[in-house]
Amino acid sequence: MTGYRNPFEGKREPLPPALARAGFRQEFAELDGVLISYVRGPEAGVPILLVPGQMSLWSSYRVVMPELARRFTVYAIDVRGHGNSSWTPRDYSWDSAGTDVAHFLRQIVGKPAIVSGNSSGGILALWCAARVPEHVAAVVLEDPPIFSAELPRFRDRDRWVYGSLAHAVQVLGDLDRQRVADIFRQEIPVGETRTVRMPDRFVDFLDRLVTRYQRRHPGRPASLGVRWLPGSLNERIRAASMFDPNFARAFVDGRFYGDFSHEAALRATTCPALLLHATWSRYDRYGLVGAMDDDDARRVRELAPQTVYRRIDARHVIHDDKPRQFIAAVTDFADTLTP
């Protein structure tokens, strides 16, 4: 699986009405041979760049973007391997994806920005803070897997999250036969000996909806095609259909990590930082269920003592689960920055 291309690369998608009314528009930037899809809001103040996590799109921020646009000039990107951006099957790493973000800050934003990243997007924000500090005014690290997404810990100690990426590779890896609803066929630990999962009959039902939609709308991203199911389900289905499984495969087989050290990056980061920490659990059998535990968060603050810490009772994608708290945390943090 090395020669395929993203069938959605460079294609425009209809914006949610609330974003269109707020003046957002979708654009594309070719950065050193990689096409990056992004959405940009009207000029409104300090630039903020929103970087989604693995198997998420810029649209995961759709709820918070109109409110943020009252205060900031908002940019939200699809990381390479996602959405309408280029797929680069042979080249997924912190360095390649981080370089894309750095090019975007330099060539598109054009002045130091707040870089806010969720999950792996938070690691990319940290990469930029350490590697291209001249383009970063501050970082918002939204439940990033700092330390937990490093080998060998990721594979050996915190194996459930690692296993969830292996599951994504397994169910999405054959692009000709993938059934994107199968991403929901996964056990989620809720105790030392107890897991929960979406019932197979319900996943089968979602699969039928997706199949019907794709039959009626060939060449378009997958969708459930109904409005009476939670929007978060449809967002995951759509994002999975626009995701290069080789991105996850690079995490599983070790190609993604390179020599990027989270500790060294934190030591090198001098800009203001906000760490948003979501709910997590740890079980002997499964390891960490979440992105970072309290020891990880404490170590972040020791290595980068300028970090402001906020614990939020929310799922991993805080900006989607608790949008008001995310907006408040980001705007309060921005108020502390020196103009």
C-alpha positions in Angstrom: 0.0 0.0 0.0 2.4 2.7 -1.2 1.1 4.1 -4.5 -2.4 5.2 -3.7 -3.7 8.7 -3.6 -6.4 10.4 -1.5 -9.6 10.4 -3.6 -10.8 13.6 -1.8 -7.6 15.6 -2.1 -8.2 19.2 -3.1 -12.0 18.8 -3.2 -14.1 21.4 -1.5 -16.7 20.3 1.1 -19.8 22.3 2.0 -19.2 24.3 5.1 -21.7 24.0 8.0 -24.2 26.9 7.7 -23.0 28.5 11.0 -19.5 28.7 9.7 -20.5 30.1 6.3 -22.5 32.8 8.1 -19.6 33.6 10.3 -17.4 34.3 7.2 -15.3 31.1 7.1 -14.1 29.6 3.8 -12.2 26.5 2.8 -8.8 27.0 1.1 -5.8 24.9 0.1 -2.1 25.5 0.4 0.6 23.5 -1.4 3.5 23.3 1.0 6.7 21.7 -0.3 4.7 19.3 -2.5 2.0 18.5 0.1 -1.5 19.9 -0.3 -3.0 21.0 3.0 -6.7 21.7 3.3 -7.8 24.3 5.8 -10.6 26.5 6.8 -10.1 30.2 7.6 -12.2 32.7 9.4 -12.4 36.5 9.0 -9.6 38.7 10.3 -10.4 39.3 14.0 -7.3 39.5 16.1 -4.5 37.2 17.1 -4.2 34.1 14.8 -5.0 30.8 16.3 -4.3 27.5 14.4 -6.4 24.5 15.3 -4.8 21.1 14.7 -7.0 18.0 15.1 -5.9 14.6 16.3 -5.4 11.4 14.5 -8.5 10.3 12.5 -10.1 13.7 13.1 -10.7 16.5 10.7 -10.8 20.3 11.0 -14.6 19.9 11.3 -14.2 18.4 14.8 -13.8 22.1 15.8 -17.0 23.3 14.0 -18.9 24.0 17.2 -16.2 26.2 18.8 -15.0 28.0 15.7 -17.7 30.7 15.4 -17.2 31.8 19.0 -13.4 31.7 18.7 -13.8 33.9 15.6 -15.1 36.7 17.7 -11.7 37.0 19.3 -9.2 35.3 17.0 -8.4 34.9 13.3 -9.1 31.2 13.2 -7.4 28.7 11.0 -8.2 24.9 11.2 -6.3 22.4 9.1 -6.6 18.8 8.0 -3.2 17.2 8.8 -1.6 15.2 5.9 -3.3 11.8 5.7 -6.6 13.3 6.6 -9.6 15.0 5.0 -9.0 16.9 1.8 -5.2 17.1 2.4 -2.6 14.9 0.7 -1.9 11.3 1.6 1.8 10.5 1.8 1.8 6.7 2.5 5.6 6.4 2.6 6.1 9.5 4.8 4.3 9.8 8.1 6.3 11.0 11.1 6.3 13.8 13.7 8.9 15.5 11.6 7.0 15.4 8.3 3.6 16.4 9.8 5.3 19.0 12.0 7.1 20.5 9.1 3.7 20.9 7.3 2.4 22.9 10.3 5.6 25.0 10.4 5.3 25.7 6.7 1.7 26.7 7.2 2.5 29.1 10.0 5.3 30.7 7.9 3.6 30.9 4.5 -0.2 31.2 5.3 -0.5 32.7 8.8 2.5 34.9 8.4 3.0 35.9 12.0 3.3 34.2 15.4 0.2 32.3 16.3 -1.4 30.4 19.1 -1.1 26.8 18.1 -3.8 24.6 19.6 -3.7 20.9 19.0 -5.8 18.0 20.3 -4.3 14.6 20.9 -1.5 14.0 18.3 -2.2 17.5 17.1 -1.0 18.6 20.5 2.2 16.8 19.9 2.5 18.7 16.6 1.9 22.0 18.5 4.7 21.0 20.9 6.9 20.1 17.9 6.4 23.6 16.5 7.0 25.3 19.8 10.4 23.5 20.1 11.5 23.5 16.5 10.1 26.8 15.0 9.6 29.0 18.1 9.7 32.2 16.0 6.3 31.2 14.5 4.6 30.3 17.8 3.2 32.9 20.2 1.8 30.2 22.6 0.6 26.6 22.5 -2.6 25.0 23.8 -1.9 21.3 24.4 -5.4 19.7 24.5 -5.1 16.3 26.1 -1.9 15.4 24.2 -0.3 11.9 24.6 2.9 13.4 25.8 5.2 10.6 27.0 2.4 8.0 26.5 2.9 8.0 22.7 6.6 7.2 22.9 8.1 3.7 22.4 8.4 1.4 24.1 5.9 2.6 26.6 3.1 3.1 24.0 3.4 -0.5 22.8 4.2 -2.2 26.1 2.8 -0.3 29.1 -0.1 1.6 27.6 -1.1 -1.0 25.1 -4.9 -0.3 24.9 -4.5 2.9 23.0 -1.8 1.3 20.8 -4.2 -1.5 20.2 -6.9 0.9 19.2 -4.7 2.1 16.4 -3.9 -1.5 15.4 -7.7 -2.0 15.2 -8.0 1.0 12.9 -5.3 -0.4 10.6 -7.1 -3.8 10.6 -10.6 -2.5 9.7 -9.6 0.4 7.4 -6.4 -1.0 5.9 -7.9 -2.5 2.8 -9.2 0.6 1.0 -11.1 -1.5 -1.6 -13.0 -3.5 1.1 -13.1 -1.3 4.1 -16.4 -0.8 6.0 -15.8 2.3 8.0 -18.6 1.5 10.6 -16.3 -1.3 11.8 -14.2 1.3 13.7 -16.9 1.0 16.3 -16.3 -2.7 16.8 -13.9 -2.2 19.7 -13.8 -3.1 23.3 -13.4 -0.1 25.6 -12.2 -0.8 29.2 -14.3 0.6 32.0 -12.7 -1.5 34.8 -10.0 -4.1 35.5 -12.2 -6.9 34.2 -15.0 -5.1 32.4 -15.3 -3.6 28.9 -18.1 -2.1 26.9 -18.6 -2.0 23.2 -21.3 -0.9 20.7 -23.7 -3.8 20.0 -22.9 -5.6 16.8 -26.5 -5.2 15.6 -26.3 -1.4 15.9 -22.9 -1.3 14.1 -24.5 -3.5 11.4 -27.3 -0.9 11.2 -24.8 2.0 10.8 -23.0 0.0 8.1 -26.3 -0.3 6.2 -26.9 3.4 6.4 -23.3 4.2 5.2 -23.6 1.7 2.4 -26.9 3.2 1.2 -25.4 6.7 1.4 -22.3 5.7 -0.6 -24.5 4.0 -3.2 -26.5 7.2 -3.7 -23.5 9.5 -3.5 -20.5 7.9 -5.2 -17.2 9.6 -4.8 -18.2 11.5 -1.7 -17.0 10.9 1.9 -19.0 8.4 3.9 -22.0 9.6 5.9 -24.9 8.1 7.8 -27.2 10.2 5.7 -29.7 10.9 8.6 -30.1 13.7 11.1 -31.7 11.8 14.0 -28.5 10.1 15.1 -25.8 12.0 17.1 -23.7 14.2 15.0 -20.5 12.8 16.7 -21.3 9.4 15.1 -21.5 10.9 11.6 -18.3 12.9 12.2 -16.4 9.8 13.1 -17.7 7.9 10.1 -16.9 10.8 7.8 -13.4 11.2 9.2 -12.6 7.5 9.0 -13.6 7.4 5.3 -11.2 10.4 4.6 -8.3 8.9 6.6 -5.2 7.2 5.2 -4.8 4.0 7.4 -1.1 4.1 6.7 -1.0 7.1 9.1 -2.1 4.8 11.9 0.1 2.0 10.6 3.2 4.2 11.0 2.4 4.5 14.7 1.9 0.7 15.0 5.1 -0.3 13.1 7.2 2.4 14.7 7.9 4.6 11.6 6.2 7.7 13.0 8.3 8.4 16.0 11.8 9.1 14.6 14.1 10.7 17.1 11.5 13.3 18.4 11.8 13.3 22.2 8.9 14.7 24.1 11.1 15.5 27.1 13.6 17.4 24.9 10.8 19.3 23.2 9.4 20.4 26.5 12.8 21.6 27.7 13.2 23.6 24.5 9.8 25.2 24.7 9.9 28.7 26.1 6.6 30.2 24.9 3.5 30.3 27.1 1.7 26.9 27.2 -1.8 25.8 28.3 -2.2 22.1 29.1 -5.8 20.9 29.1 -6.1 17.5 30.7 -9.2 15.3 30.1 -10.5 12.3 32.0 -8.4 9.2 32.1 -8.2 5.8 33.8 -5.5 3.2 34.3 -6.0 -0.6 34.6 -3.4 -3.3 35.1 -4.7 -5.3 32.2 -5.0 -2.5 29.7 -2.7 0.3 30.8 -3.7 3.9 30.3 -7.2 4.5 28.9 -6.7 8.2 27.9 -3.9 10.4 26.6 -2.0 11.2 29.8 -2.1 10.4 33.5 -1.5 12.8 36.4 2.2 11.8 36.6 2.6 12.8 32.9 0.9 16.1 33.5 3.1 16.8 36.5 6.2 16.0 34.4 5.1 18.4 31.7 4.9 21.2 34.2 8.3 20.3 35.6 10.0 20.4 32.2 8.1 23.5 31.0 7.4 25.4 34.2 5.6 28.2 32.3 2.8 25.8 31.6 -0.7 26.6 32.9 -2.6 23.5 33.8 -6.4 23.0 33.6 -8.1 19.7 34.4 -11.5 19.4 32.6 -14.0 16.5 33.2 -14.4 15.6 29.6 -13.7 13.0 27.0 -10.5 13.1 25.0 -11.7 15.6 22.4 -12.5 18.3 24.9 -13.4 20.9 22.3 -16.2 18.7 21.0 -17.3 17.2 24.4 -17.2 20.4 26.4 -17.0 23.2 23.9 -17.9 26.0 26.3 -15.2 25.0 28.8 -12.7 24.7 25.9 -13.5 28.2 24.7 -13.3 29.7 28.2 -10.0 28.0 28.9 -8.5 29.2 25.6 -9.7 32.8 25.8 -8.7 33.1 29.5 -5.3 31.9 28.6 -5.0 34.3 25.7 -5.9 37.2 28.1 -2.7 36.4 30.0 -0.4 36.8 26.9 1.6 39.9 26.4 0.4 41.8 23.3 
